[in-house]
Amino acid sequence: MNKRPVSPLHYLYEKRFVLVRAMFYLWLLLVVYWLYALWGIECSEVKCLKIAYKLKEGDEEGISARSALAFILWVLTSGVFVAGVVFFIFKFAYNCIMDTIKGVVPSKTQDFVIPIILIVLLLPCFAYKMEIKSAYRTLSSQASEIITMALGFEVKLKQAEGAKSRDSVLDDAHDQK
């Protein structure tokens, strides 16, 4: 019996699941390499992202600490909403990209094309490593500075002139017995 020669495309189609898995591991390896390469980059802080100096505009330390505490509470309460919006944007972009791929690429090769597109989408991350790390360092240093200011907040209570404190009323009652 004569065996027909196998074409390279037919061979690739038969081994597509192994190739897809290998490309996914390649993508994962590139992500880990990007994180490793991010570690060694020297960068400076981004000036437009500095928030803490705006909170220090008050004359007294208590005013800046109070405004920092108010800012932290505002971020915590609105953070849930912002996280939901960011998740929605990423999920929307993912769905748009996947629907475009599934609409353009034949269904037989979709499993093979999706990892290639994921690898290509990493190119902007490699191109803007310095900017990404600068933004991260700026935001983390600003957050630590705001938290340090907020920890310096001390609650000071003022007593009205005509009102007696609870302790003085109890002392007077104890003295009368």
Biotite code that builds the C-alpha atoms (Angstrom):
import biotite.structure as struc

atoms = struc.array([
    struc.Atom([0.000, 0.000, 0.000], chain_id="A", res_id=1, res_name="MET", atom_name="CA", element="C"),
    struc.Atom([1.192, 3.396, -0.869], chain_id="A", res_id=2, res_name="ASN", atom_name="CA", element="C"),
    struc.Atom([0.994, 5.922, 1.899], chain_id="A", res_id=3, res_name="LYS", atom_name="CA", element="C"),
    struc.Atom([0.051, 9.430, 0.894], chain_id="A", res_id=4, res_name="ARG", atom_name="CA", element="C"),
    struc.Atom([2.496, 12.079, 1.993], chain_id="A", res_id=5, res_name="PRO", atom_name="CA", element="C"),
    struc.Atom([1.174, 14.229, 4.776], chain_id="A", res_id=6, res_name="VAL", atom_name="CA", element="C"),
    struc.Atom([1.102, 17.945, 4.057], chain_id="A", res_id=7, res_name="SER", atom_name="CA", element="C"),
    struc.Atom([2.507, 20.337, 6.660], chain_id="A", res_id=8, res_name="PRO", atom_name="CA", element="C"),
    struc.Atom([-0.893, 22.002, 7.109], chain_id="A", res_id=9, res_name="LEU", atom_name="CA", element="C"),
    struc.Atom([-2.563, 18.656, 7.766], chain_id="A", res_id=10, res_name="HIS", atom_name="CA", element="C"),
    struc.Atom([0.153, 17.794, 10.289], chain_id="A", res_id=11, res_name="TYR", atom_name="CA", element="C"),
    struc.Atom([-0.301, 21.159, 12.031], chain_id="A", res_id=12, res_name="LEU", atom_name="CA", element="C"),
    struc.Atom([-4.054, 20.627, 12.125], chain_id="A", res_id=13, res_name="TYR", atom_name="CA", element="C"),
    struc.Atom([-3.637, 17.222, 13.739], chain_id="A", res_id=14, res_name="GLU", atom_name="CA", element="C"),
    struc.Atom([-1.206, 18.554, 16.334], chain_id="A", res_id=15, res_name="LYS", atom_name="CA", element="C"),
    struc.Atom([-3.052, 21.846, 16.940], chain_id="A", res_id=16, res_name="ARG", atom_name="CA", element="C"),
    struc.Atom([-3.872, 21.159, 20.596], chain_id="A", res_id=17, res_name="PHE", atom_name="CA", element="C"),
    struc.Atom([-0.228, 20.489, 21.441], chain_id="A", res_id=18, res_name="VAL", atom_name="CA", element="C"),
    struc.Atom([0.801, 23.644, 19.570], chain_id="A", res_id=19, res_name="LEU", atom_name="CA", element="C"),
    struc.Atom([-1.880, 25.715, 21.305], chain_id="A", res_id=20, res_name="VAL", atom_name="CA", element="C"),
    struc.Atom([-0.710, 24.477, 24.702], chain_id="A", res_id=21, res_name="ARG", atom_name="CA", element="C"),
    struc.Atom([2.906, 25.265, 23.778], chain_id="A", res_id=22, res_name="ALA", atom_name="CA", element="C"),
    struc.Atom([1.963, 28.777, 22.650], chain_id="A", res_id=23, res_name="MET", atom_name="CA", element="C"),
    struc.Atom([0.018, 29.345, 25.877], chain_id="A", res_id=24, res_name="PHE", atom_name="CA", element="C"),
    struc.Atom([3.093, 28.343, 27.877], chain_id="A", res_id=25, res_name="TYR", atom_name="CA", element="C"),
    struc.Atom([5.166, 30.658, 25.702], chain_id="A", res_id=26, res_name="LEU", atom_name="CA", element="C"),
    struc.Atom([2.733, 33.485, 26.480], chain_id="A", res_id=27, res_name="TRP", atom_name="CA", element="C"),
    struc.Atom([2.922, 32.668, 30.194], chain_id="A", res_id=28, res_name="LEU", atom_name="CA", element="C"),
    struc.Atom([6.724, 32.610, 29.995], chain_id="A", res_id=29, res_name="LEU", atom_name="CA", element="C"),
    struc.Atom([6.707, 36.041, 28.305], chain_id="A", res_id=30, res_name="LEU", atom_name="CA", element="C"),
    struc.Atom([4.470, 37.441, 31.067], chain_id="A", res_id=31, res_name="VAL", atom_name="CA", element="C"),
    struc.Atom([6.845, 36.130, 33.739], chain_id="A", res_id=32, res_name="VAL", atom_name="CA", element="C"),
    struc.Atom([9.825, 37.522, 31.827], chain_id="A", res_id=33, res_name="TYR", atom_name="CA", element="C"),
    struc.Atom([8.071, 40.908, 31.591], chain_id="A", res_id=34, res_name="TRP", atom_name="CA", element="C"),
    struc.Atom([7.562, 40.953, 35.357], chain_id="A", res_id=35, res_name="LEU", atom_name="CA", element="C"),
    struc.Atom([11.214, 39.982, 35.859], chain_id="A", res_id=36, res_name="TYR", atom_name="CA", element="C"),
    struc.Atom([12.417, 42.659, 33.429], chain_id="A", res_id=37, res_name="ALA", atom_name="CA", element="C"),
    struc.Atom([10.237, 45.224, 35.201], chain_id="A", res_id=38, res_name="LEU", atom_name="CA", element="C"),
    struc.Atom([12.214, 44.615, 38.395], chain_id="A", res_id=39, res_name="TRP", atom_name="CA", element="C"),
    struc.Atom([15.493, 45.976, 37.000], chain_id="A", res_id=40, res_name="GLY", atom_name="CA", element="C"),
    struc.Atom([14.215, 49.146, 35.330], chain_id="A", res_id=41, res_name="ILE", atom_name="CA", element="C"),
    struc.Atom([15.248, 52.496, 36.804], chain_id="A", res_id=42, res_name="GLU", atom_name="CA", element="C"),
    struc.Atom([12.504, 55.107, 36.624], chain_id="A", res_id=43, res_name="CYS", atom_name="CA", element="C"),
    struc.Atom([11.392, 58.376, 38.153], chain_id="A", res_id=44, res_name="SER", atom_name="CA", element="C"),
    struc.Atom([8.064, 59.371, 39.633], chain_id="A", res_id=45, res_name="GLU", atom_name="CA", element="C"),
    struc.Atom([5.321, 60.819, 37.465], chain_id="A", res_id=46, res_name="VAL", atom_name="CA", element="C"),
    struc.Atom([4.620, 64.384, 38.582], chain_id="A", res_id=47, res_name="LYS", atom_name="CA", element="C"),
    struc.Atom([1.003, 64.538, 37.410], chain_id="A", res_id=48, res_name="CYS", atom_name="CA", element="C"),
    struc.Atom([0.071, 61.612, 39.683], chain_id="A", res_id=49, res_name="LEU", atom_name="CA", element="C"),
    struc.Atom([1.255, 63.235, 42.906], chain_id="A", res_id=50, res_name="LYS", atom_name="CA", element="C"),
    struc.Atom([-1.733, 63.592, 45.231], chain_id="A", res_id=51, res_name="ILE", atom_name="CA", element="C"),
    struc.Atom([-0.187, 63.820, 48.686], chain_id="A", res_id=52, res_name="ALA", atom_name="CA", element="C"),
    struc.Atom([1.218, 67.324, 48.312], chain_id="A", res_id=53, res_name="TYR", atom_name="CA", element="C"),
    struc.Atom([-2.310, 68.646, 47.660], chain_id="A", res_id=54, res_name="LYS", atom_name="CA", element="C"),
    struc.Atom([-3.428, 67.205, 50.988], chain_id="A", res_id=55, res_name="LEU", atom_name="CA", element="C"),
    struc.Atom([-0.563, 68.993, 52.811], chain_id="A", res_id=56, res_name="LYS", atom_name="CA", element="C"),
    struc.Atom([-1.765, 72.467, 51.850], chain_id="A", res_id=57, res_name="GLU", atom_name="CA", element="C"),
    struc.Atom([-3.166, 73.129, 55.347], chain_id="A", res_id=58, res_name="GLY", atom_name="CA", element="C"),
    struc.Atom([-1.138, 75.091, 57.892], chain_id="A", res_id=59, res_name="ASP", atom_name="CA", element="C"),
    struc.Atom([-1.571, 72.632, 60.722], chain_id="A", res_id=60, res_name="GLU", atom_name="CA", element="C"),
    struc.Atom([-0.532, 69.000, 60.794], chain_id="A", res_id=61, res_name="GLU", atom_name="CA", element="C"),
    struc.Atom([-4.009, 68.030, 61.995], chain_id="A", res_id=62, res_name="GLY", atom_name="CA", element="C"),
    struc.Atom([-5.649, 69.507, 58.897], chain_id="A", res_id=63, res_name="ILE", atom_name="CA", element="C"),
    struc.Atom([-3.480, 67.533, 56.486], chain_id="A", res_id=64, res_name="SER", atom_name="CA", element="C"),
    struc.Atom([-3.944, 64.363, 58.574], chain_id="A", res_id=65, res_name="ALA", atom_name="CA", element="C"),
    struc.Atom([-7.706, 64.869, 58.586], chain_id="A", res_id=66, res_name="ARG", atom_name="CA", element="C"),
    struc.Atom([-7.804, 65.463, 54.844], chain_id="A", res_id=67, res_name="SER", atom_name="CA", element="C"),
    struc.Atom([-5.637, 62.366, 54.281], chain_id="A", res_id=68, res_name="ALA", atom_name="CA", element="C"),
    struc.Atom([-8.014, 60.296, 56.409], chain_id="A", res_id=69, res_name="LEU", atom_name="CA", element="C"),
    struc.Atom([-10.995, 61.687, 54.495], chain_id="A", res_id=70, res_name="ALA", atom_name="CA", element="C"),
    struc.Atom([-9.244, 60.848, 51.216], chain_id="A", res_id=71, res_name="PHE", atom_name="CA", element="C"),
    struc.Atom([-8.617, 57.263, 52.367], chain_id="A", res_id=72, res_name="ILE", atom_name="CA", element="C"),
    struc.Atom([-12.268, 56.833, 53.354], chain_id="A", res_id=73, res_name="LEU", atom_name="CA", element="C"),
    struc.Atom([-13.366, 58.298, 50.016], chain_id="A", res_id=74, res_name="TRP", atom_name="CA", element="C"),
    struc.Atom([-11.095, 55.892, 48.120], chain_id="A", res_id=75, res_name="VAL", atom_name="CA", element="C"),
    struc.Atom([-12.381, 52.934, 50.133], chain_id="A", res_id=76, res_name="LEU", atom_name="CA", element="C"),
    struc.Atom([-16.017, 53.772, 49.511], chain_id="A", res_id=77, res_name="THR", atom_name="CA", element="C"),
    struc.Atom([-15.607, 54.613, 45.846], chain_id="A", res_id=78, res_name="SER", atom_name="CA", element="C"),
    struc.Atom([-13.020, 51.883, 45.296], chain_id="A", res_id=79, res_name="GLY", atom_name="CA", element="C"),
    struc.Atom([-15.707, 49.213, 44.933], chain_id="A", res_id=80, res_name="VAL", atom_name="CA", element="C"),
    struc.Atom([-17.369, 51.218, 42.187], chain_id="A", res_id=81, res_name="PHE", atom_name="CA", element="C"),
    struc.Atom([-14.065, 51.930, 40.405], chain_id="A", res_id=82, res_name="VAL", atom_name="CA", element="C"),
    struc.Atom([-13.025, 48.269, 40.606], chain_id="A", res_id=83, res_name="ALA", atom_name="CA", element="C"),
    struc.Atom([-16.360, 47.270, 39.061], chain_id="A", res_id=84, res_name="GLY", atom_name="CA", element="C"),
    struc.Atom([-15.945, 49.778, 36.234], chain_id="A", res_id=85, res_name="VAL", atom_name="CA", element="C"),
    struc.Atom([-12.371, 48.640, 35.530], chain_id="A", res_id=86, res_name="VAL", atom_name="CA", element="C"),
    struc.Atom([-13.471, 44.986, 35.512], chain_id="A", res_id=87, res_name="PHE", atom_name="CA", element="C"),
    struc.Atom([-16.316, 45.852, 33.133], chain_id="A", res_id=88, res_name="PHE", atom_name="CA", element="C"),
    struc.Atom([-13.948, 47.694, 30.761], chain_id="A", res_id=89, res_name="ILE", atom_name="CA", element="C"),
    struc.Atom([-11.458, 44.805, 30.685], chain_id="A", res_id=90, res_name="PHE", atom_name="CA", element="C"),
    struc.Atom([-14.203, 42.232, 30.194], chain_id="A", res_id=91, res_name="LYS", atom_name="CA", element="C"),
    struc.Atom([-15.786, 44.359, 27.444], chain_id="A", res_id=92, res_name="PHE", atom_name="CA", element="C"),
    struc.Atom([-12.435, 44.686, 25.639], chain_id="A", res_id=93, res_name="ALA", atom_name="CA", element="C"),
    struc.Atom([-11.805, 40.954, 25.996], chain_id="A", res_id=94, res_name="TYR", atom_name="CA", element="C"),
    struc.Atom([-15.244, 40.134, 24.573], chain_id="A", res_id=95, res_name="ASN", atom_name="CA", element="C"),
    struc.Atom([-14.730, 42.557, 21.669], chain_id="A", res_id=96, res_name="CYS", atom_name="CA", element="C"),
    struc.Atom([-11.339, 41.039, 20.820], chain_id="A", res_id=97, res_name="ILE", atom_name="CA", element="C"),
    struc.Atom([-12.597, 37.454, 21.080], chain_id="A", res_id=98, res_name="MET", atom_name="CA", element="C"),
    struc.Atom([-15.744, 38.165, 19.021], chain_id="A", res_id=99, res_name="ASP", atom_name="CA", element="C"),
    struc.Atom([-13.615, 39.827, 16.354], chain_id="A", res_id=100, res_name="THR", atom_name="CA", element="C"),
    struc.Atom([-11.261, 36.842, 16.256], chain_id="A", res_id=101, res_name="ILE", atom_name="CA", element="C"),
    struc.Atom([-14.137, 34.375, 16.082], chain_id="A", res_id=102, res_name="LYS", atom_name="CA", element="C"),
    struc.Atom([-15.802, 36.408, 13.340], chain_id="A", res_id=103, res_name="GLY", atom_name="CA", element="C"),
    struc.Atom([-12.707, 36.724, 11.163], chain_id="A", res_id=104, res_name="VAL", atom_name="CA", element="C"),
    struc.Atom([-10.855, 33.445, 11.701], chain_id="A", res_id=105, res_name="VAL", atom_name="CA", element="C"),
    struc.Atom([-12.336, 30.099, 10.597], chain_id="A", res_id=106, res_name="PRO", atom_name="CA", element="C"),
    struc.Atom([-13.512, 27.906, 13.472], chain_id="A", res_id=107, res_name="SER", atom_name="CA", element="C"),
    struc.Atom([-10.903, 25.229, 12.712], chain_id="A", res_id=108, res_name="LYS", atom_name="CA", element="C"),
    struc.Atom([-8.025, 27.604, 13.391], chain_id="A", res_id=109, res_name="THR", atom_name="CA", element="C"),
    struc.Atom([-9.469, 29.703, 16.229], chain_id="A", res_id=110, res_name="GLN", atom_name="CA", element="C"),
    struc.Atom([-7.698, 27.666, 18.902], chain_id="A", res_id=111, res_name="ASP", atom_name="CA", element="C"),
    struc.Atom([-4.433, 28.246, 17.094], chain_id="A", res_id=112, res_name="PHE", atom_name="CA", element="C"),
    struc.Atom([-4.876, 31.988, 16.408], chain_id="A", res_id=113, res_name="VAL", atom_name="CA", element="C"),
    struc.Atom([-6.012, 33.137, 19.883], chain_id="A", res_id=114, res_name="ILE", atom_name="CA", element="C"),
    struc.Atom([-2.645, 32.449, 21.639], chain_id="A", res_id=115, res_name="PRO", atom_name="CA", element="C"),
    struc.Atom([-0.804, 34.186, 18.797], chain_id="A", res_id=116, res_name="ILE", atom_name="CA", element="C"),
    struc.Atom([-2.959, 37.285, 19.273], chain_id="A", res_id=117, res_name="ILE", atom_name="CA", element="C"),
    struc.Atom([-2.394, 37.162, 23.046], chain_id="A", res_id=118, res_name="LEU", atom_name="CA", element="C"),
    struc.Atom([1.362, 37.101, 22.432], chain_id="A", res_id=119, res_name="ILE", atom_name="CA", element="C"),
    struc.Atom([1.081, 40.041, 20.020], chain_id="A", res_id=120, res_name="VAL", atom_name="CA", element="C"),
    struc.Atom([-0.969, 41.983, 22.588], chain_id="A", res_id=121, res_name="LEU", atom_name="CA", element="C"),
    struc.Atom([2.012, 41.785, 24.977], chain_id="A", res_id=122, res_name="LEU", atom_name="CA", element="C"),
    struc.Atom([4.074, 44.033, 22.682], chain_id="A", res_id=123, res_name="LEU", atom_name="CA", element="C"),
    struc.Atom([2.712, 47.315, 24.152], chain_id="A", res_id=124, res_name="PRO", atom_name="CA", element="C"),
    struc.Atom([3.552, 46.029, 27.630], chain_id="A", res_id=125, res_name="CYS", atom_name="CA", element="C"),
    struc.Atom([7.171, 45.501, 26.577], chain_id="A", res_id=126, res_name="PHE", atom_name="CA", element="C"),
    struc.Atom([7.271, 48.867, 24.795], chain_id="A", res_id=127, res_name="ALA", atom_name="CA", element="C"),
    struc.Atom([5.997, 50.857, 27.816], chain_id="A", res_id=128, res_name="TYR", atom_name="CA", element="C"),
    struc.Atom([7.754, 49.070, 30.701], chain_id="A", res_id=129, res_name="LYS", atom_name="CA", element="C"),
    struc.Atom([9.336, 52.253, 32.046], chain_id="A", res_id=130, res_name="MET", atom_name="CA", element="C"),
    struc.Atom([6.075, 54.226, 32.011], chain_id="A", res_id=131, res_name="GLU", atom_name="CA", element="C"),
    struc.Atom([4.166, 51.406, 33.690], chain_id="A", res_id=132, res_name="ILE", atom_name="CA", element="C"),
    struc.Atom([6.753, 51.061, 36.455], chain_id="A", res_id=133, res_name="LYS", atom_name="CA", element="C"),
    struc.Atom([6.932, 54.847, 36.933], chain_id="A", res_id=134, res_name="SER", atom_name="CA", element="C"),
    struc.Atom([3.168, 55.045, 37.398], chain_id="A", res_id=135, res_name="ALA", atom_name="CA", element="C"),
    struc.Atom([3.220, 52.104, 39.812], chain_id="A", res_id=136, res_name="TYR", atom_name="CA", element="C"),
    struc.Atom([6.060, 53.536, 41.902], chain_id="A", res_id=137, res_name="ARG", atom_name="CA", element="C"),
    struc.Atom([4.428, 56.966, 42.025], chain_id="A", res_id=138, res_name="THR", atom_name="CA", element="C"),
    struc.Atom([1.057, 55.624, 43.115], chain_id="A", res_id=139, res_name="LEU", atom_name="CA", element="C"),
    struc.Atom([2.549, 53.304, 45.735], chain_id="A", res_id=140, res_name="SER", atom_name="CA", element="C"),
    struc.Atom([4.742, 56.038, 47.242], chain_id="A", res_id=141, res_name="SER", atom_name="CA", element="C"),
    struc.Atom([1.826, 58.479, 47.265], chain_id="A", res_id=142, res_name="GLN", atom_name="CA", element="C"),
    struc.Atom([-0.410, 55.886, 48.948], chain_id="A", res_id=143, res_name="ALA", atom_name="CA", element="C"),
    struc.Atom([2.168, 55.199, 51.658], chain_id="A", res_id=144, res_name="SER", atom_name="CA", element="C"),
    struc.Atom([2.630, 58.942, 52.241], chain_id="A", res_id=145, res_name="GLU", atom_name="CA", element="C"),
    struc.Atom([-1.132, 59.497, 52.531], chain_id="A", res_id=146, res_name="ILE", atom_name="CA", element="C"),
    struc.Atom([-1.453, 56.569, 54.962], chain_id="A", res_id=147, res_name="ILE", atom_name="CA", element="C"),
    struc.Atom([1.418, 57.972, 57.054], chain_id="A", res_id=148, res_name="THR", atom_name="CA", element="C"),
    struc.Atom([-0.323, 61.361, 57.169], chain_id="A", res_id=149, res_name="MET", atom_name="CA", element="C"),
    struc.Atom([-3.638, 59.746, 58.135], chain_id="A", res_id=150, res_name="ALA", atom_name="CA", element="C"),
    struc.Atom([-2.008, 57.792, 60.964], chain_id="A", res_id=151, res_name="LEU", atom_name="CA", element="C"),
    struc.Atom([-0.896, 61.103, 62.460], chain_id="A", res_id=152, res_name="GLY", atom_name="CA", element="C"),
    struc.Atom([-4.505, 62.194, 63.000], chain_id="A", res_id=153, res_name="PHE", atom_name="CA", element="C"),
    struc.Atom([-5.442, 62.637, 66.648], chain_id="A", res_id=154, res_name="GLU", atom_name="CA", element="C"),
    struc.Atom([-8.988, 63.230, 67.759], chain_id="A", res_id=155, res_name="VAL", atom_name="CA", element="C"),
    struc.Atom([-9.209, 66.265, 70.028], chain_id="A", res_id=156, res_name="LYS", atom_name="CA", element="C"),
    struc.Atom([-12.464, 66.973, 71.814], chain_id="A", res_id=157, res_name="LEU", atom_name="CA", element="C"),
    struc.Atom([-13.371, 70.388, 73.123], chain_id="A", res_id=158, res_name="LYS", atom_name="CA", element="C"),
    struc.Atom([-15.553, 70.784, 76.172], chain_id="A", res_id=159, res_name="GLN", atom_name="CA", element="C"),
    struc.Atom([-18.141, 73.506, 76.301], chain_id="A", res_id=160, res_name="ALA", atom_name="CA", element="C"),
    struc.Atom([-17.551, 76.107, 78.996], chain_id="A", res_id=161, res_name="GLU", atom_name="CA", element="C"),
    struc.Atom([-20.881, 75.664, 80.814], chain_id="A", res_id=162, res_name="GLY", atom_name="CA", element="C"),
    struc.Atom([-21.049, 71.886, 80.576], chain_id="A", res_id=163, res_name="ALA", atom_name="CA", element="C"),
    struc.Atom([-19.397, 69.620, 83.098], chain_id="A", res_id=164, res_name="LYS", atom_name="CA", element="C"),
    struc.Atom([-17.690, 66.456, 82.114], chain_id="A", res_id=165, res_name="SER", atom_name="CA", element="C"),
    struc.Atom([-19.186, 63.134, 83.152], chain_id="A", res_id=166, res_name="ARG", atom_name="CA", element="C"),
    struc.Atom([-16.243, 62.419, 85.430], chain_id="A", res_id=167, res_name="ASP", atom_name="CA", element="C"),
    struc.Atom([-16.641, 65.706, 87.302], chain_id="A", res_id=168, res_name="SER", atom_name="CA", element="C"),
    struc.Atom([-20.383, 65.054, 87.791], chain_id="A", res_id=169, res_name="VAL", atom_name="CA", element="C"),
    struc.Atom([-19.614, 61.578, 89.164], chain_id="A", res_id=170, res_name="LEU", atom_name="CA", element="C"),
    struc.Atom([-16.897, 63.010, 91.445], chain_id="A", res_id=171, res_name="ASP", atom_name="CA", element="C"),
    struc.Atom([-19.344, 65.618, 92.799], chain_id="A", res_id=172, res_name="ASP", atom_name="CA", element="C"),
    struc.Atom([-21.964, 62.924, 93.433], chain_id="A", res_id=173, res_name="ALA", atom_name="CA", element="C"),
    struc.Atom([-19.397, 60.753, 95.197], chain_id="A", res_id=174, res_name="HIS", atom_name="CA", element="C"),
    struc.Atom([-18.208, 63.673, 97.360], chain_id="A", res_id=175, res_name="ASP", atom_name="CA", element="C"),
    struc.Atom([-21.761, 64.440, 98.493], chain_id="A", res_id=176, res_name="GLN", atom_name="CA", element="C"),
    struc.Atom([-22.246, 60.903, 99.904], chain_id="A", res_id=177, res_name="LYS", atom_name="CA", element="C"),
])
